[in-house]
Amino acid sequence: MADRYLHLTGTAPGRFLTRRLGLPQPAPLRRWTLETPRLEGPLLHLTAGASAVTGVAEVLSRSGLPVVGDTDRPAAIILDATGVTTAAGLGDVHAALHPVVRSLAPGGRIVVLGTVPSPDDHHQAAAQQALEGFVRSLGKETGRGSTVQLVRIPVGGAAQAAESTLRFLLSPRSAYVSGQVIELTTATATPGPAADPAAPLTGRTALVTGAARGIGAAVASVLARDGARVITLDVPGAREELERTADRLGATALPLDITAPDAAGRIAAAVPDGLGVLVHNAGITRDRRLANMPADRWTSVIEVNLDSVLRTTDELLKAGVITRGGRIVATASIAGIAGNTGQTNYAASKAGIIGLVRSLGPRAAADHGVTVNAVAPGFIETKMTAAVPLFIREAGRRMNSLSQGGLPVDVAEAVAWFAQPDSTAVNGQVLRVCGQSLLGA
């Protein structure tokens, strides 16, 4: 559904009126296209104190943006704050960004590099944790479609672990991601083969559940764009839409109820050469306040959104269907982080997904060479949100730092980043794709 308010604020009368009334001023977001594959302008590389990681300059040189030490209009700013270990050292963060933050181009990117807070050094831990509050606040200040993130690199690690993450965050693919903290690991999952940047999933088979429409169809489309052989899965009742989606992408349709007892076995039979990417996107809502919610509404949501994910993931990993170097990406929700009236069942299921990711990620990497991550969408423009009453819909759109709803492709781009072979160090993470929603943490 079209966002008429966003269109209005793009006109001169609309800008004048909304400014006078003190209303939000959303900026149109520039997303990835073949014609605009990268940001336009230079990347400004700054340091707060001495860097505590190696190879930052080398990694930035491969970002696709010209790296400079000084510029009047940067498209992106990288601040290396990995060496900040004291409260006084935070002054270097202010000194680096204060003179340049106003010069960031519209739709620009700011990424702060930090390290993991140390359990053994409370001064370092305090200083590095302070960066999280700083980034989340700056994300709410920048405006004009710009975003701000914090990437934590393990102490003593190399910046190479952050390469795929920085490519994503410094590109139009991350347009609706802001105020996020991404903590990289010392990679134990099997590294993927060297990938073609234009088609990083070439040679991999990806299966997407709930792929007939909406976010699932967008995920399937982006994975196919990135070179994957895609299998789209949805319930038999959605066969017609599922097959249309598959035909459009040159994919294979697999009509299957993911809650069926033999679902994992049928998926395994459909991928005799193994599965490189498994995307758990299927989900349902059966909203009602708990006092009015019969047991069947509770059970069906938990079964589809959580139990089927747990069961099929366990069975596919145990059987070795997900190959070493594989990627599992599940769909959580900001409802699972912040809660939502009338959605105790849905929020419980999506919070359960977060628990799954945090627990299984390290073990799946160590035992199977597979990473496990999740996306947590906020207000995304789909048929479901188009049916929400007008005032609630407008509140959902405006209650984030970008003052607008996201698109299914925003979620799909995040999934594709998790799925990349060189995202080995990204594991056990839950990325909110919500424009930095004001709800939740």
N, C-alpha and C positions, 0 to 999 in steps of 0.2 A: 504494500500500500504506500502511495506517495506521501512524503513528509512535506505537507504544504507550508508549514511554518519555516522549515529550512529553506524552501524556495523563496518565501516571502523575505527572509532576512538577506537573501542574495540580491535583492533589488534596492535601489537607492531610497525609495519611499519606505520600504520595510526596515532598512537599517536605521533611518531617521526615527521612525516611530518606536521601534523596539529599544533604541538607546534612550529616548525620552522617557519611556515607561520603565526603564531598568530591567528589561527582560533579557533572557539569554541570547547570546550572539554566536550561534553555531557556525563554524566554517566548513564548507564542503571538503570532504576528505578525498585526497588523491590516492586511489588504490592502484595496484599493479595492473598494467595492461602491456600488450606487446609494444605499444607506442611509448609507454612511460614505465620502463622496467626498473628505474632507479630514481632516487631523489635528484633534483637539479641544483648543483652547487657544490662547494667544497666541504670537506670534513675538517673541523677544527679540533686538533689534538692538544689537550691541556693536561697538566699534571699538578696534583696537590702534594707537595713534598716529593720524596723519592719513591719511585715505583718499587713494589715488592714482588712483581711478577716479571717474567722475561718474555720478549717477543711481541710486545704490544704494537710497536711500530710496524713490524713485519706483517702482522695479521691485518692491521688497518690498511696497509698498502694493497691488500687483495680485496678490499671492501667494495670496489667499483667506483669509489668517490675519490677525487684528488685530495690528498691529505696536506694540510697547511698548518703553520704555527700561528698565523695571524690572518684575519680576514674581516671585512666589514659586514658580510652577509652570509654566514655559514648555513648550509642546508642541514648540518648535523654537528653536534659537539660531543666529543668523548672526553670525559674527565677521569683520569687515572688517579683514584684515591686509595689505592691498595696499600700505600705506605702510611696512611693516617692511623696512628696508634694511640693518640692522646686527645684529650678534650681541646687542648691548645692547638693541636694540629688541624682541628676542624676549621680554624681560621683560614687555612690555606684553601679549603673548599670555597669559602666565601670569596676570598681574594681572586680565585681563578674565574669563577662564574659571574660574580657581580658586574664586572665591566662589560660582559659580552651577552648576557642572557636576553637583553632587549633586541639585540641585532639578529637573533635567530630568525631565519626565513619562515613565513607561514607554512604550516604543515611540516615543520622541522622536527628533528629528533635530538634529544639529550640522553646520553647513556653514561651513567656513573659506574666505574669499575671499583668494586670493593673486594674484601676477602671475608671468609667465614669468621664470625666472632669466636674468639678463643675461649674455651672453658677454663683455661689456666692463667689467663691474663685479663683481669677485669677492666683494666684501662683500655687495652686494645678492643675488648668486647664492647665496651661502652661507646668508643669512638666509631667502630664499624656499624654498630646497631643504630647509632645516630644518623647514619647515612640513609637508613630506611625511612625515618621520619622526614628527613630533608627531601628525599626524592618524591615521596607521596604528596608532600605539601607543594613542592615546585610543580608537580604535574597538574595541580589545581590552579596554578597561577599563570602558566605560560599562555594559554588561549591560542586562538588562530589555528586550531587543528594540530597543534604541536603535542608531542608526547615525551614522557620522561620515564626512564627505567633504571633499576639497579641490577647489575650482574655481579654475583659473587664468585670469584675464582678461588679454589682451594689455596691455603697458605703454602707458599713455596712452589706453586704450580706454574704452568706456562700458559700464556694467553692463547695458544693454539687450541686449547680446550673450548675457548669461547668463540671460535671462528664462525661456526654455523649460526650461533646465537646472535652475534653481531651483524652478520649478513642479513638476518631476518629483521632485527630491530632497526637497522639503518636503511631499510627499504620501504617502498609503499605497501609491502605485504603486511606490515604491522600497524596499519592505519588506525585500528580500533583497539589497540593494546596500549594502556598507559598506567603509570603508577605501580608497576609490577616489580617484584623481586624474584630473580631467577638465580638459584644456587646450583652451581655446577659441581660435579663430583670428580673424584679421581677415578677416571673411567675404568670399570671392570667388565663392562659389556664388550662383546666382540666388536671391534671396529669394522665398519662397512668398507667395501672396496672403494677405490678412488672413483669419484662420481663426476659426471658431466654436469657443470653448474646449470646448464639449460635444461637438463632432463635427469635430475639426480636419482630418480627411482627406476631408471631403465633396468630391465632384467628382474624386477621384483614384482611379486604378485601381492595385491592389496585387496582385502575384503572389508567392505563397509556395511554395517547393519543399519536398518532404518533408512535405506538409501533411495526410496521411491520418490521422495520430494524433500523440500526444505533444506535444512542444514546437511542432511545425509547426502542428498543429490549434489549439493555444492562440494562437499568433501570428495565424493567420487570424481567429480569433474576436475578438481584441482590435482588430485593424485594422478589421474589420467594425463593431464597436461604435463605433469612432471615425469612422465614416462612409464608409469606403472601399468601392469596388466591388472585391470580392476574387475572384481566380482561384486555386484550389487545384491544385497540381501534385504528382503522385507517379507512381511506376512503374505500368504497366498491371496488374501483379500485385496492386496494392493498390486496384484500381478500386472495389470495393464499399465499402470504408471511406472512400475519397476522396469518393465520391458522397454517402455519408451525412453526412460533414462539410460538404460543399458545400450540401446540401439544408438542413441545420440553420441555416446562416448566410445562406441566400439567395445563395450564391456560385455560381461556375461551376467545374466540375471539368475539369481538363485531364490525362488519363492520358498520361504521357510519360516516357520514360527520359531524364533530364537529360544522360546521357553520349552520347546519339545524335548523330551528326554533324549532323543537321538540327534539333537541339533549338532553337537560337536562332531559326531561320527559322520554326518552328512556333509559338514564343512570340510572335514578331512578328505572325504571321497572326492570333493570338488577341486581339491588342490593337491594332486598326487606328487607334485614336486616341492611341496611345502609352501608356507605362507610367510612372506617377508614383512607385511604390515597388516595388523588387525585393528580395525577401528570400531569400537563399541559405541554406536550412536543411537540405536533403537531406544525409544522411550515413550512413555505415555503419561498423561495426567488424568486424575479422577478427583478433582478438587471438591472439597467440602470441609467445613470445620469439624474438628475431631468429635465434638459432641453429637454431630449429625452424620458421622461417617460410618456406614455399615462395614462389616468385616471384609466383604468382597472387594470394596473399593481400595481398602488398605492392601489387601493381599495381592491384587492384580498389579498394582504399581510397584510394590517391592519385588515381585516375581520378574516382571519385565525389566525394570530399570537397574536392579542390583543382583538378585539371585542368579538370573540367567548369565549375567556377566561373570560372576564368580565361578559358576559351574563350567561354562564353556572355556574360560581362560585356563582353569586348572586342568581340564581334560586335554586341551590342545597343547599346553606346555608339557604335560606328562608324556603325551604321545610323540613329542618332538615335531609336531606339525608346524609350529612357529620356528623357523630356522634360526641358527645362531647369527647374531647381527640383526635380528628382527626387532620390530617395534610394535608395542601395544599402546594404543591411545584410546582412552575412555572419555565419555562426555559427562561431566559433572554439571553444576549450575551455581550461580550466585545464591540461589534459593537454599542450596545445601550449606552455604557459608553464613548467610544472614538470616535465613528463615523467611517465611512468607505466610500471611494469614490464609487459611483454607488449604494449605499445602503441607500438612504435617507428614503425610505419606510420601509425597514427592521430595520434600526437603530431606527426609530421613534417607531415602534411596540415594540421593545425590551426595549427601554427606558420607554415606557408605562408600561411594565410589572414591572419594578423597582418601578414606581410610585404606581402601584396597591399594591405591597407588603408592601411598607412603610406606605401607608394609611390604608389598610385593616387589616394588622397584629394586631395592638392593639385593633381595634374594634371587629374583629372576635374572638379574645381571650376573651374579656370581655363579648360579647353577646352570643357566641356559644361554647366557650371552645375549639377553634380550632386555631392552629398556621398557619401562612402564610409566606413562605420563597421562595427564588429563587436561582437557580444556574445560573452563567453567564459563559458559556464555552468560551475558547479561541480557538486556533488552535487544533482541534481534528481530528485524523486520521479516516476519513470516506470515503465513495465513493464520496461524494460531494467534499471534499478537494483533493482527488486523481485526480479529473478532473481539478484542478487549474493549470495554466501554471507553468512549472518547477521552474523558478527563484522566482516567487511570493510564490510558495509552500515552497521552501527552506527558504525564508525570514520569512514566518509565523512560520515555525518550530524553527528557531534559535533565533527569537527576544523575548526571555523570559529568565528568570534566570536559567532555566534547559536546555536550548538550544535544545529543542526537542518538537515534538507535543505530545499531550495527546492522550489517548485512550477513547473510549466510556465508558469503565468501570470506568474510573476516575470520570466522571460526575455521573454515577450511584451510586458510593459509597457515594458521597456527598448527593445525593437525599435520600439514605437509612439512612444516619445519621439524616437528617432533619425529616425523617418519624418515627424515633424511639419513643416509648412511653415516654422515660425519657428525650427527648429533649424539654421539655415544656418551658424551659427558653430561647430557641433559637427561636426568633420570629421577623418578620420584617427585616430579614437579606438577603443580596444579596452576595453570596459567589462566587468569581471568581475562576473557575477551569481552569487555564490558564498558570500554571507554572511561575506565576508572569510576565505576559506579559509586555513588555516595552511600550505598547500602553495604553493610558488612565491613570486614577488615580490609 
